[in-house]
Amino acid sequence: MKKTLWIILALLSSMIAQEEQTPKEENQQTQQSLSKAQIKSGFLIGIEALIGSSSTHEENHSQTSSIFSLMGGLYGGYQHYFDDDFGIRALLSIHDGTPITGELTVANQMIQTFALPFWVGTELDILWDFWQEGEHVLGISAGLGYNFEIYHAREAKINDTAYSIPNLFQHNLYPILGIHYYYGHHQMSLNYRFIGSFNSSLEEYFIANIPFKTKYTFKDYLNFSYTYRF
């Protein structure tokens, strides 16, 4: 009889211990049951900074001026890993940046130009993680990006007289190469964007009866981003 009671008490203790298992322990077991591909797949949200140079090119007058440029952006998307090492990522983004200014000389007159950039873009990347240790992941990526670019608040100043210029719209398609690091749900990357590889055709406009065809080109762009994966 005593032996039977001890067996019943042991079974009850085991059942209570299982019920009192902490959520943390359950989460750890769930994480262990997931593959690396499943853990690294998910929805993304992030911020990024792009550092490079911007050029204002006037086609009709064969003049170009360049300045330092900084763009900041927000993005969201989804990444999916097919196995432990290879995946794909799709993003949608918006960017705003520092003013683009330029100077050129036409008919012995100094003309100063000003514009604000705003981009709406999308990006598709192939991911390869070549080193993984625990929650640490290191890899590289290659992809293709597209921007619909709006240049607004445009002005030109000639002899202290300011002229308003119509907004300019451009399309840009460019390749991207980068390196990324993950720790848990946190992802950081450093990319190089070959911006300026493709631009749309130029439209002519007039300032004080002087014809212009303007193209804005961004180049040598390093992009640092932080992403949180859900």
Residue pairs with C-beta under 8 A, 6 or more apart in sequence:
31 39
35 84
36 81
36 84
36 132
37 81
37 82
37 83
37 84
37 87
38 81
40 79
40 81
40 87
40 129
40 137
40 182
40 229
41 79
41 80
41 81
41 87
42 78
42 79
42 229
42 230
43 76
43 77
43 78
43 229
43 230
44 75
44 76
44 77
44 78
44 79
44 89
44 91
44 187
44 227
44 228
44 229
44 230
45 75
45 76
45 227
45 228
45 230
46 74
46 75
46 76
46 187
46 225
46 226
46 227
46 228
47 72
47 73
47 74
47 75
47 225
47 226
48 72
48 73
48 75
48 93
48 223
48 224
48 225
48 226
49 70
49 71
49 72
49 73
49 223
49 224
49 225
50 70
50 71
50 72
50 73
50 95
50 97
50 193
50 221
50 222
50 223
51 69
51 70
51 221
51 222
51 223
51 224
52 69
52 193
52 195
52 218
52 219
52 220
52 221
52 222
53 66
53 67
53 68
53 69
53 218
53 219
53 220
54 66
54 67
54 69
54 100
54 117
54 216
54 217
54 218
55 64
55 65
55 66
55 216
55 217
55 218
55 219
56 64
56 65
56 66
56 100
56 101
56 102
56 113
56 115
56 214
56 215
56 216
57 63
57 64
57 214
57 215
57 216
57 217
58 64
58 102
58 104
58 212
58 213
58 214
59 202
59 213
59 214
59 215
60 204
60 211
60 212
60 213
61 104
61 106
61 212
63 104
63 105
65 101
65 102
65 103
65 104
67 100
67 101
67 102
69 97
69 98
69 100
69 218
70 97
70 98
71 95
71 96
71 97
71 98
71 117
71 119
71 218
71 221
72 95
72 96
72 97
73 93
73 94
73 95
73 96
73 119
74 93
74 94
75 91
75 92
75 93
75 94
75 123
75 225
76 91
76 92
76 93
77 89
77 90
77 91
77 92
77 123
78 89
78 90
79 87
79 88
79 89
79 90
79 127
79 229
80 87
80 88
80 89
81 87
81 127
82 88
84 129
84 132
85 128
85 129
85 130
86 126
86 127
86 128
86 129
87 126
87 127
87 129
88 124
88 125
88 126
88 127
89 123
89 124
89 125
89 127
89 141
89 143
90 122
90 123
90 124
90 125
91 122
91 123
91 124
91 125
92 121
92 122
93 119
93 120
93 121
93 122
93 123
94 118
94 119
94 120
94 121
95 117
95 118
95 119
95 121
95 147
96 116
96 117
96 118
96 119
97 116
97 117
97 118
99 114
99 115
99 116
100 114
100 115
100 116
100 117
100 151
100 216
101 112
101 113
101 114
102 112
102 113
103 110
103 111
103 112
103 113
104 110
104 111
104 113
105 111
106 210
107 210
109 158
109 159
110 158
111 156
111 157
111 158
111 207
111 210
112 156
112 157
113 154
113 155
113 156
113 157
113 165
113 214
114 153
114 154
114 155
114 156
114 157
115 151
115 152
115 153
115 154
115 155
115 165
115 168
115 216
116 151
116 152
116 153
116 154
117 149
117 150
117 151
117 216
118 149
118 150
118 151
118 152
119 147
119 148
119 149
119 150
120 147
120 148
120 150
121 145
121 146
121 147
121 148
122 145
122 146
123 143
123 144
123 145
123 146
123 176
124 143
124 144
124 145
125 141
125 142
125 143
125 176
125 178
126 141
126 142
126 143
127 139
127 140
127 141
127 180
128 139
128 140
128 141
129 137
129 138
129 139
129 182
130 138
130 139
130 140
131 137
131 138
131 139
132 138
135 182
135 183
135 184
136 181
136 182
136 183
137 180
137 181
137 182
137 183
138 179
138 180
138 181
138 182
139 179
139 180
139 182
140 177
140 178
140 179
140 180
141 176
141 177
141 178
141 179
141 180
141 189
141 191
142 175
142 176
142 177
142 178
143 175
143 176
144 173
144 174
144 175
144 176
145 173
145 174
145 175
145 176
145 193
146 171
146 172
146 173
146 174
147 170
147 171
147 172
147 174
147 195
148 169
148 170
148 171
149 169
149 170
149 171
149 172
149 216
150 167
150 168
150 169
151 167
151 168
151 169
151 170
151 216
152 167
154 164
154 165
154 166
154 167
154 168
155 162
155 163
155 164
155 165
156 162
156 163
156 165
156 207
157 163
158 207
158 208
161 208
163 207
163 208
165 205
165 207
166 205
168 203
168 214
168 216
169 200
170 199
170 200
170 215
170 216
171 198
171 199
171 200
172 195
172 196
172 197
172 198
172 199
172 218
173 197
173 198
174 193
174 194
174 195
174 196
174 197
174 198
175 194
175 197
176 191
176 192
176 193
176 194
176 223
177 191
177 192
178 189
178 190
178 191
178 192
178 223
179 189
179 190
179 191
180 187
180 188
180 189
180 190
181 187
181 188
181 189
182 188
182 229
185 228
185 229
185 230
186 226
186 227
186 228
186 229
187 226
187 227
187 228
187 229
188 224
188 225
188 226
188 227
189 223
189 224
189 225
189 227
190 222
190 223
190 224
191 222
191 223
191 224
191 225
192 221
192 222
192 223
193 221
193 222
193 223
194 219
195 217
195 218
195 219
195 221
196 217
196 218
196 219
199 215
199 217
202 213
202 214
202 215
203 213
204 211
204 212
204 213
205 211
205 212
205 213
205 214
206 212
